[in-house]
Amino acid sequence: MKLIKAIIKPERFEFVKKALEDKGFNGMTISDVRGRGEQKGVTLEYRGGQYVVDSLPKIQLEIVVRDTDVDTLITTIMDSARTGKIGDGKIFILPVEKSIRIRTGETES
Protein backbone atom coordinates (compact mmCIF):
# COMPACT_ATOMS: atom_id res chain seq x y z
CA MET A 1 0.00 0.00 0.00
CA LYS A 2 1.01 3.58 -0.56
CA LEU A 3 0.12 6.92 1.00
CA ILE A 4 -0.35 9.57 -1.65
CA LYS A 5 -0.03 13.17 -0.46
CA ALA A 6 -1.09 15.73 -3.01
CA ILE A 7 -0.80 19.46 -2.43
CA ILE A 8 -3.00 21.41 -4.85
CA LYS A 9 -4.48 24.85 -5.43
CA PRO A 10 -7.71 25.39 -3.44
CA GLU A 11 -9.61 26.45 -6.57
CA ARG A 12 -8.87 23.04 -8.18
CA PHE A 13 -10.10 20.98 -5.21
CA GLU A 14 -13.67 20.39 -6.42
CA PHE A 15 -12.41 19.28 -9.84
CA VAL A 16 -9.94 16.86 -8.24
CA LYS A 17 -12.51 15.50 -5.77
CA LYS A 18 -15.06 14.86 -8.54
CA ALA A 19 -12.45 13.17 -10.77
CA LEU A 20 -11.33 10.93 -7.89
CA GLU A 21 -14.92 9.97 -7.04
CA ASP A 22 -15.57 9.14 -10.70
CA LYS A 23 -12.61 6.71 -10.60
CA GLY A 24 -13.85 5.11 -7.35
CA PHE A 25 -11.46 6.83 -4.93
CA ASN A 26 -13.90 8.02 -2.26
CA GLY A 27 -11.85 7.95 0.94
CA MET A 28 -9.45 10.83 1.53
CA THR A 29 -8.26 13.17 4.24
CA ILE A 30 -8.44 16.84 3.31
CA SER A 31 -6.44 19.55 5.09
CA ASP A 32 -6.13 23.28 4.58
CA VAL A 33 -2.42 24.05 4.55
CA ARG A 34 -0.15 26.95 3.66
CA GLY A 35 3.10 26.79 1.81
CA ARG A 36 5.33 28.04 -0.93
CA GLY A 37 7.41 26.60 -3.68
CA GLU A 38 9.24 28.02 -6.63
CA GLN A 39 6.75 30.89 -6.96
CA LYS A 40 7.95 32.25 -3.58
CA GLY A 41 4.61 33.90 -2.89
CA VAL A 42 2.89 36.85 -4.51
CA THR A 43 3.10 40.63 -4.20
CA LEU A 44 -0.18 42.39 -3.44
CA GLU A 45 -1.07 46.06 -3.31
CA TYR A 46 -3.15 47.41 -0.44
CA ARG A 47 -3.83 51.09 0.20
CA GLY A 48 -0.97 52.15 -2.02
CA GLY A 49 1.61 49.87 -0.43
CA GLN A 50 3.01 46.60 -1.65
CA TYR A 51 2.97 43.50 0.53
CA VAL A 52 4.61 40.18 -0.13
CA VAL A 53 2.56 37.14 0.85
CA ASP A 54 5.06 34.30 0.85
CA SER A 55 2.95 31.45 2.17
CA LEU A 56 -0.05 30.69 0.02
CA PRO A 57 -3.18 28.68 0.88
CA LYS A 58 -3.19 25.13 -0.48
CA ILE A 59 -5.22 21.94 -0.03
CA GLN A 60 -3.48 18.73 1.01
CA LEU A 61 -5.12 15.43 0.13
CA GLU A 62 -3.99 12.19 1.76
CA ILE A 63 -5.16 8.94 0.20
CA VAL A 64 -4.03 5.38 0.96
CA VAL A 65 -4.34 2.99 -1.98
CA ARG A 66 -3.16 -0.44 -3.06
CA ASP A 67 0.07 -0.49 -5.07
CA THR A 68 -1.89 -1.46 -8.20
CA ASP A 69 -4.00 1.75 -7.99
CA VAL A 70 -1.14 4.24 -7.56
CA ASP A 71 -0.66 5.11 -11.24
CA THR A 72 -4.40 5.62 -11.84
CA LEU A 73 -4.70 7.83 -8.76
CA ILE A 74 -1.70 9.98 -9.68
CA THR A 75 -2.83 10.42 -13.27
CA THR A 76 -6.30 11.41 -12.09
CA ILE A 77 -4.94 14.02 -9.67
CA MET A 78 -2.50 15.45 -12.22
CA ASP A 79 -5.10 15.69 -15.00
CA SER A 80 -7.70 17.39 -12.79
CA ALA A 81 -5.38 19.70 -10.78
CA ARG A 82 -3.16 20.95 -13.61
CA THR A 83 -3.60 24.53 -14.81
CA GLY A 84 -0.21 24.74 -16.50
CA LYS A 85 0.88 27.62 -14.28
CA ILE A 86 3.47 27.68 -11.54
CA GLY A 87 2.09 26.63 -8.17
CA ASP A 88 -0.11 23.75 -9.44
CA GLY A 89 1.21 21.60 -6.61
CA LYS A 90 3.15 18.44 -5.90
CA ILE A 91 2.46 14.75 -5.26
CA PHE A 92 4.40 12.59 -2.78
CA ILE A 93 4.26 8.79 -2.61
CA LEU A 94 5.12 7.05 0.67
CA PRO A 95 5.05 3.36 1.67
CA VAL A 96 2.42 2.16 4.19
CA GLU A 97 3.24 -0.93 6.26
CA LYS A 98 -0.21 -1.67 7.61
CA SER A 99 -3.63 -0.11 8.11
CA ILE A 100 -6.03 -0.96 10.94
CA ARG A 101 -9.75 -0.18 10.92
CA ILE A 102 -10.51 1.09 14.43
CA ARG A 103 -14.16 -0.03 14.47
CA THR A 104 -13.49 -3.70 13.60
CA GLY A 105 -9.77 -4.20 14.17
CA GLU A 106 -9.48 -5.42 10.57
CA THR A 107 -5.94 -5.07 9.23
CA GLU A 108 -4.55 -4.73 5.75
CA SER A 109 -0.93 -4.81 4.68
KOLMARTOR-525751 format. One record per residue: x, y, z negated of N, C-alpha, C in turn; residue in one letter. Coordinates in Angstrom, 2 decimals, always signed. Each point is the difference from the previous one (the first is absolute). Layout:
REC     n_xx     n_yy     n_zz    ca_xx    ca_yy    ca_zz     c_xx     c_yy     c_zz  rest
REC        X        Y        Z        X        Y        Z        X        Y        Z     A
...
//
This chain:
REC     n_xx     n_yy     n_zz    ca_xx    ca_yy    ca_zz     c_xx     c_yy     c_zz  rest
REC    +0.84    -1.18    +0.00    -0.84    +1.18    +0.00    +0.88    +1.24    +0.00     M
REC    -0.58    +1.07    +0.50    +0.71    +1.27    +0.06    -0.89    +1.12    -0.54     K
REC    +0.66    +0.98    -0.61    -0.66    +1.24    -0.41    +0.35    +1.05    +1.04     L
REC    -1.01    +0.55    +0.62    +0.19    +1.05    +0.99    -0.37    +1.32    -0.67     I
REC    +0.94    +0.93    -0.02    -0.25    +1.35    -0.50    +0.07    +0.93    +1.19     K
REC    -1.08    +0.69    +0.25    -0.05    +0.94    +1.11    -0.31    +1.39    -0.55     A
REC    +0.82    +0.96    +0.37    -0.22    +1.38    -0.40    -0.41    +0.76    +1.26     I
REC    -1.22    +0.57    -0.04    -0.57    +0.62    +1.20    -0.54    +1.38    -0.32     I
REC    -0.33    +0.74    +1.06    -0.61    +1.32    -0.16    -1.43    -0.18    -0.52     K
REC    -0.44    +0.85    -0.92    -1.36    -0.13    -0.55    -1.08    +0.08    +1.08     P
REC    +0.22    +0.82    +1.01    -1.04    +0.16    +1.04    -0.13    -1.24    +0.89     E
REC    +0.94    -0.93    -0.08    -0.07    -1.24    +0.80    -0.55    -1.17    -0.81     R
REC    -0.27    +0.21    -1.29    -0.41    -1.10    -0.87    -1.27    -0.70    +0.47     F
REC    -1.03    +0.74    +0.34    -1.27    -0.63    +0.40    +0.17    -0.83    +1.28     E
REC    +0.83    +0.48    +0.92    +0.26    -0.76    +1.22    +0.72    -1.31    -0.32     F
REC    +0.98    +0.08    -0.89    +0.77    -1.19    -0.39    -0.90    -0.98    -0.74     V
REC    -0.78    +0.49    -0.94    -0.89    -0.87    -0.79    -0.98    -0.74    +0.91     K
REC    -0.60    +0.71    +0.94    -0.97    -0.61    +0.92    +0.69    -1.05    +0.87     K
REC    +1.19    +0.31    +0.52    +0.73    -0.95    +0.84    +0.36    -1.26    -0.79     A
REC    +0.42    +0.17    -1.26    +0.34    -1.15    -0.83    -1.23    -0.85    -0.28     L
REC    -1.12    +0.64    -0.32    -1.24    -0.75    -0.25    -0.43    -0.76    +1.24     E
REC    +0.14    +0.61    +1.18    -0.36    -0.68    +1.24    +0.84    -1.24    +0.25     D
REC    +1.23    -0.03    -0.51    +0.89    -1.16    +0.16    -0.14    -0.99    -1.16     K
REC    -0.88    +0.30    -0.98    -0.22    -0.91    -1.11    +0.86    +0.25    -1.22     G
REC    +0.73    +1.11    -0.03    +0.80    +0.36    -1.17    -0.83    +0.94    -0.87     F
REC    -0.70    -0.56    -0.97    -0.91    +0.81    -0.83    +0.62    +0.44    -1.32     N
REC    +0.86    -0.82    -0.58    +0.57    +0.31    -1.30    +1.24    +0.87    +0.11     G
REC    +0.00    +1.12    -0.71    +1.16    +0.89    +0.01    -0.05    +0.89    -1.23     M
REC    +1.15    +0.45    -0.42    +0.09    +1.00    -1.06    +0.37    +1.32    +0.66     T
REC    -0.72    +1.05    -0.36    +0.17    +1.30    +0.63    +0.41    +1.00    -1.07     I
REC    +1.10    +0.72    +0.24    +0.49    +0.99    -0.95    +0.25    +1.32    +0.71     S
REC    -0.33    +1.09    -0.67    +0.39    +1.32    +0.47    +1.41    +0.25    -0.51     D
REC    +0.91    +0.28    +0.91    +1.39    +0.24    -0.37    +0.49    +1.28    +0.67     V
REC    +1.15    +0.45    -0.40    +0.63    +1.17    +0.62    +1.41    -0.40    +0.37     R
REC    +0.49    +0.57    +1.08    +1.35    -0.33    +0.40    +0.47    +0.85    +1.16     G
REC    +1.19    -0.30    +0.44    +0.57    +0.70    +1.14    +0.97    -0.92    +0.70     R
REC    +0.17    +0.27    +1.25    +0.94    -0.79    +0.80    +0.84    +0.94    +0.82     G
REC    +0.16    -0.34    +1.26    +0.83    +0.82    +0.87    -0.57    +1.40    +0.21     E
REC    -1.33    +0.14    -0.14    -0.59    +1.33    +0.26    +0.35    +1.00    -1.10     Q
REC    +0.42    -0.48    -1.17    +0.43    +0.84    -1.11    -1.03    +1.05    -0.40     K
REC    -1.26    -0.31    +0.14    -1.05    +0.91    -0.43    -0.41    +0.98    +1.09     G
REC    -0.81    +0.96    -0.40    -0.50    +1.01    +0.93    +0.14    +1.37    -0.65     V
REC    +0.04    +1.04    +0.84    +0.03    +1.37    -0.50    -1.37    +0.61    +0.22     T
REC    -0.59    +0.53    -1.05    -1.32    +0.62    +0.07    +0.10    +1.48    -0.32     L
REC    -0.93    +0.78    +0.52    -0.06    +1.41    -0.33    -1.21    +0.25    -0.89     E
REC    +0.21    +0.76    -1.07    -1.08    +0.34    -0.91    +0.22    +1.42    -0.50     Y
REC    -0.96    +0.85    +0.27    +0.06    +1.41    -0.41    +1.31    +0.67    +0.44     R
REC    +0.37    -0.26    +1.22    +1.18    +0.65    +0.56    +1.32    -0.63    -0.35     G
REC    +0.01    -0.99    -0.87    +1.25    -0.66    -0.37    +0.05    -1.40    +0.56     G
REC    +1.18    -0.50    +0.17    +0.17    -1.37    +0.49    +0.36    -0.92    -1.16     Q
REC    -0.62    -1.18    +0.02    +0.22    -1.00    -1.04    +0.31    -1.33    +0.67     Y
REC    +0.98    -0.68    -0.53    +0.35    -1.31    +0.52    -0.64    -1.06    -0.89     V
REC    -0.81    -0.85    +0.61    -0.60    -1.13    -0.70    +0.78    -1.22    +0.45     V
REC    +0.83    -0.55    -0.89    +0.89    -1.07    +0.44    -0.43    -1.39    -0.42     D
REC    -1.12    -0.13    -0.67    -0.56    -1.33    -0.23    -1.45    +0.04    +0.48     S
REC    -0.26    -0.82    +0.99    -1.29    +0.02    +0.68    -0.90    -1.14    -0.48     L
REC    -1.32    +0.21    +0.01    -0.91    -1.08    -0.39    +0.01    -1.13    +1.02     P
REC    +0.01    -1.22    -0.49    -0.03    -1.20    +0.83    -0.92    -1.02    -0.66     K
REC    -0.35    -1.03    +0.74    -0.76    -1.14    -0.53    +0.91    -1.21    +0.06     I
REC    +0.06    -0.76    -1.09    +0.77    -1.24    -0.01    -0.96    -1.18    -0.09     Q
REC    +0.11    -0.89    +0.96    -0.79    -1.23    +0.01    +0.91    -1.15    -0.41     L
REC    -0.51    -0.89    -0.83    +0.73    -1.20    -0.39    -0.90    -1.19    +0.31     E
REC    +0.51    -0.91    +0.81    -0.78    -1.15    +0.44    +0.89    -1.23    -0.07     I
REC    -0.49    -1.06    -0.64    +0.73    -1.27    -0.05    -0.65    -0.94    +1.01     V
REC    +0.84    -0.56    +0.89    -0.50    -0.89    +1.04    +0.91    -1.22    +0.12     V
REC    -0.53    -1.03    +0.65    +0.80    -1.18    +0.31    +1.05    +0.38    +1.05     R
REC    +1.09    -0.71    +0.01    +1.09    +0.28    +0.95    -0.50    +0.00    +1.44     D
REC    -0.96    -0.86    +0.31    -0.50    -0.11    +1.38    -0.81    +1.23    +0.43     T
REC    -0.48    +0.81    -0.96    -0.82    +1.17    +0.32    +0.78    +1.31    +0.03     D
REC    +1.29    -0.05    -0.33    +0.79    +1.23    -0.13    +0.04    +0.80    +1.31     V
REC    +0.31    -0.65    +1.10    +0.13    +0.72    +1.27    -1.31    +0.66    +0.43     D
REC    -1.12    -0.71    -0.18    -1.31    +0.56    +0.35    -0.31    +1.21    -0.86     T
REC    +0.28    -0.10    -1.30    -0.27    +1.10    -0.92    +0.84    +1.23    +0.37     L
REC    +1.27    -0.20    +0.23    +0.89    +1.12    +0.32    -0.40    +0.67    +1.31     I
REC    -0.30    -0.79    +1.00    -0.43    +0.56    +1.28    -1.28    +0.81    -0.16     T
REC    -0.93    -0.51    -0.78    -1.26    +0.69    -0.24    +0.23    +1.34    -0.69     T
REC    +0.83    +0.02    -1.02    +0.30    +1.25    -0.71    +0.69    +0.99    +0.94     I
REC    +1.00    -0.47    +0.72    +0.75    +0.91    +0.89    -0.91    +0.59    +1.08     M
REC    -0.82    -0.84    +0.62    -0.87    +0.49    +1.08    -1.03    +1.01    -0.49     D
REC    -0.50    -0.19    -1.22    -1.07    +0.88    -0.50    +0.52    +1.21    -0.76     S
REC    +1.25    -0.03    -0.48    +0.55    +1.13    -0.77    +0.83    +0.94    +0.86     A
REC    +0.45    -0.47    +1.14    +0.94    +0.78    +0.83    -0.67    +1.20    +0.65     R
REC    +0.63    +1.17    -0.17    -0.40    +1.21    +0.72    +1.08    +0.41    +0.99     T
REC    +1.19    -0.55    -0.16    +1.12    +0.35    +0.86    +0.79    +1.20    -0.49     G
REC    -0.39    +0.52    -1.17    +0.69    +1.16    -0.56    +0.78    -0.43    -1.23     K
REC    +1.00    +0.79    -0.34    +0.81    -0.30    -1.17    -0.89    -0.03    -1.24     I
REC    +0.29    -0.91    -0.91    -0.78    -0.11    -1.22    -1.11    -1.03    +0.08     G
REC    -0.05    -0.82    +1.07    -1.04    -1.03    +0.12    +0.06    -1.02    -1.12     D
REC    +1.18    -0.23    -0.57    +0.08    -0.90    -1.14    +1.04    -1.09    +0.19     G
REC    -0.08    -0.98    -0.89    +0.98    -1.09    -0.01    -0.67    -1.24    -0.58     K
REC    +0.49    -1.17    +0.43    -0.51    -1.28    -0.49    +1.16    -0.77    -0.61     I
REC    -0.22    -0.57    -1.19    +1.00    -0.82    -0.68    -0.58    -1.40    -0.18     F
REC    +0.85    -1.01    +0.15    -0.41    -1.39    -0.14    +0.84    -0.63    -1.10     I
REC    -0.68    -0.52    -1.04    +0.70    -0.59    -1.14    -0.50    -1.42    -0.23     L
REC    +0.87    -0.90    -0.47    -0.44    -1.37    -0.30    -0.84    -0.04    -1.29     P
REC    -0.96    -0.93    -0.03    -0.83    -0.23    -1.20    +0.17    -1.46    -0.38     V
REC    +0.43    -0.25    -1.23    +0.22    -1.38    -0.46    -1.31    -0.73    -0.25     E
REC    -0.92    +0.66    -0.69    -1.22    -0.67    -0.41    -1.06    +1.05    -0.30     K
REC    -1.26    -0.34    +0.24    -1.10    +0.85    -0.44    -0.93    -0.83    -0.88     S
REC    -0.58    +0.65    -1.00    -0.89    -0.67    -0.95    -1.29    +0.80    -0.10     I
REC    -1.12    -0.66    +0.27    -1.31    +0.64    -0.15    -0.35    -0.01    -1.49     R
REC    -0.18    +1.16    -0.58    -0.23    +0.12    -1.44    -1.28    -0.72    -0.43     I
REC    -1.07    +0.17    +0.76    -1.30    -0.57    -0.37    +0.05    -1.52    -0.12     R
REC    +0.66    -0.69    +0.96    -0.04    -1.46    +0.03    +1.32    -0.66    -0.36     T
REC    +1.09    +0.74    +0.01    +1.31    -0.58    -0.22    +0.56    -0.67    +1.24     G
REC    -0.71    +0.05    +1.10    +0.44    -0.60    +1.26    +1.30    +0.65    +0.46     E
REC    +0.96    -0.82    +0.42    +1.28    +0.52    +0.46    +0.20    -0.30    +1.47     T
REC    +0.82    +0.84    +0.62    +0.37    -0.20    +1.39    +1.45    +0.40    +0.15     E
REC    +0.78    -0.82    +0.70    +1.39    +0.34    +0.22    +0.34    -0.07    +1.47     S
//
